[in-house]
């Protein structure tokens, strides 16, 4: 519950934050995500932005780390968004609103057997099949998938135009033939869109599918597939990149497919190519 401050004042802060991000040329994906973070922050603190104190920040950080058990990377993104929220309102954030340092961990990915099992389970429903195949065959981000419109997908050429991806950049991704077929089947049974939306993936009520719904869907399919790993859409993105690398794909080619601004971001996948390590070890190991 909020502390009695009018909801109109709270909404005014959020509208100002949204306008500020747009003026700073943040991508539509970032704007939506950061507005969600800001709403959640005020919900957790139970106060409007102008009344936040140091103790509220401590409670907020405890919620992220201990109750939600978010990774350091997620906590980092959340807190960076809130720092910008304060800045947009011209308010100096409490000094303890600091983000944890992000570790450089080897990405979690699925084996070929696990991936095939997820595709098999998802194939029972057209929408789920199309979404899972989009993740494992294109490496698309969840925010990018949810933002796709019907006209962004060319099924004949098997290409997808990702508009205003991370860093506000457009890029083209390629679909496999099976992925294109899965999307085609979904479109043939796609429900009628509401509110004039052109969204490719719709909820049951005909509105654009939200990332939280997709996350729940992926988790449920992984559980039904008997996979014990914590599977998220980003794990499927890691799986895509790992398979391309192990099949001989060049690291710069993977960088383009994933839409990474920096090659150093993509290079983390070189740490999980154990087959290459074994080949190099066999070739160069000491011979005593």
N, C-alpha and C positions, 0 to 999 in steps of 0.2 A: 504494500500500500504506500501511496505517496504521502508526504507530510502536510497535505492541505493546500499546497500551492495549486493554482488553477492549471488544469490540463492544457488550456490555451497557451499558457506561458511555456510549458514544456514543449508543446508543438512548435512554438515560435523559435525556440532554440534549435530544434531539429530542422525546421525549414531554412533557417539561416545557415546551418551546417551544410545542408544539401546545396544551397546556392553557392556557398564558399567553395565547395569541392568542384562544382561545375566550372566556376570561374578560374579555378586552379587547373582545369583541364584533366581532372581525374576521369578515368574510364567509367562508363555506365555500370560495369561490374563492380568497381571499387565503390562507387557512390551507393549502390544498393547494399553492398556488404557492410560498409561503415555506418550507414543509417541503422541497419539491423543491430550492429554492435552497440551503437549509442543508445538505442531503445532498451536493449538488454541491460546495459550498464545502469541506466536510471531505474530500471525495474529492480535490479539487485540492490542498489543503494536505497531505493525508496524515497529519493529526493530529486528535485530539479537540479540542473547543473550548477546554478549559482549558489547552492547551499551545501555542496559537497565538501566534506572535511577529511582530514588525514585518516581518521578512524574508518570512514566510509571506504577509502581506498584500500586499507588493510583488509577489510571484510570482503571487498571485491576481489582482491588478489587471492585471498584464501579460498573463495568460491571457485575461481578458475582452476587453481592448483589442486585443491583437496576434495572439493565436492564433485566438480565436473571431471577432474583428473585430465585436463587438457595437456597436450604436449607443450614443450617449451616454445615450439614454433607457433602453435595456435595462440598461446598466451602472448607471445611477442606481437602477433598481428592484432589481437584484440586491444592490447594496451596502446600500441602505436595509433590505432584508430581513435581511441579516447583522448590521447594527447592532442590530436588534431581537432577533436570536438571542442576541447577547451580553447584551443587557439582560435578557432573560428568565431567563438563568442567573446574574444578579447579578455578571457579570464586566465590568469596564471594557474596552471594545474598544481595540485599539492606536490611537494617535493618527493614524496614516496611513490608517485605514479611512474615507476620505472619498469622497463621491460626486461625479462630475463635474457641472458645471452643464449642464442640458438646454437645447439650442438650440430656437428656435421656427421650425422649418422648414415649408415648404409641404408638405402631405401628398402622397405618391405615390398616383396613382389610375390606373385603366385607362380607355381610350377606349371608346366604345360598341362599336366593331368588335372590340376585344380582349376585352371582356366577353362579347359574343355568341359569340366563338370558344371561350372557356373553357366556356361553357354547352354548346356543341355537342360539345366533346370529352368533357365530364363525362356527357352524356346516354347514353353507351354503357353505363354501369353505374348501377343504380338508387340505390345508396347515395351515390356520388360526385355524381350529379345532384342529389339532395336536399340534400346539404351545400353545394354551390356555390350553388344557388339560394337557400338560406337566408341565405347570406352576402350575396349581391348584391341580394336583395329585402327583407331585414329589417334589415341593418346590425348583426346580432348579433355579440357578441364571441366569440372562440374558446372561452374558459372557460365562457361561458354556453351555447354550443351543446353542448359536451361534457357539461354538467350537466343538460340537458333530459331529462325523463322523458316517457313516452308520453302520460300524462294531462295534460301541460302544453300539448299541441297540440290545438286545436279546428279540425278540417279543414273543418267545415261553415261555421263563422263566420269561418274564415281568420285566427285570432288565435293568438298564442303567449304563454304566461305565462312570463316570465323571473323565476325565483325567486332572491332574494338575489344580485342582480347587484352590480356594483361599488358600494361604499358600503353594502352589505347592504340594498339596496332592491329591491323587486319592481316590475316594470313590464310593460306589455302591448305587444307589437309585432304589426304586421299583416303578413300574407303576401299576395302576389299569387296569382291563381288558378292560374298555371302553377307557382308554388312549392308551393302546396297539393297540386296534382296529382302533383308529383314526390315529395313526402313520402308521399302516399297509395300510390303505386306501390312506394316503398321498404318501407313497412310491410307491404305484401302479400307481400313476399319476404324480410322481415327474419328472420335466424336466431333459433333458440331462445335465450333469455337464460339465462345461468348465474348461480349464486349468488343467485337471487331478485332480480336487478336489474330495475328498471323503466326503465332507460336507453333513450332513443329510438334513439341511434346506437350500434351495437354493433360490436366488432371481429369478426374471423372466428371467434374462439373463444367468442363469445357474451358478452363482457364489455364494460363501458362503454368507449367509444372514448377514447383519451388525446389530449391536445392535440398532442403531438409527432407522433402518427400523422396527425392532420389537417393539420398543417403540411407534412409530407412529401407528402401527397396533393395539396394545393393547389399546391405547387412543381412536382410532376410534371405535373399537368394544364396548368399555365401553360407549361411547357417543350414539352409535346406540342402546345400551341396555337401554338407559334412566338413566344411573347412574350419579349422580351429583358429586360424589367424584372424586378427581384427581387420576385416576387409572394408575398405572405403573406396570411393571413386578415385581417389589419388593413388591408392595401391594398384588399381587397374591401370592407371597412367604409368606408374613405375613398371608394371608388368609389360606394357607395350614397348617402352623404351629399352628394357632389358632384352626382350626377344629380338628387337631390331639389331641391337649391338651384337648379340650372340650369333646372329645370322650373318654377321660381317658388315653391318651398316656403319658408315663413317660417322664419327662423333659430330661433325658439322652438319651432316644430313639430319641426324637426330635432333640437333639444336633447332633446325628450321621446322621440323615436324612439330616439336613441342612448343615452339614459340618462345624460347628462352632468349632474353636480351643479351646475356653474357654466356660465353662458352664455359666459363668456370662452373656455372650452375649445372650444365649438362655433364661435365666431367665426373660428377659423383657416380655416374653409372659405370665408369671404367673400373671402379673398385669392386664391382660385383660380377665381373666377367671371369669367374673362376676357371673356366675352360682355357681361356687365353693364358692365365697365370700358370696353369699346369703345363701348357705347351712350352712357354718360355722357361719354366723351371727345368723341364726335361732337356731342353736345348743347352742351357747355360749352367746347370748345377755342377758343383765341384765333383771331380772324379779322382778320388784318393786311391 
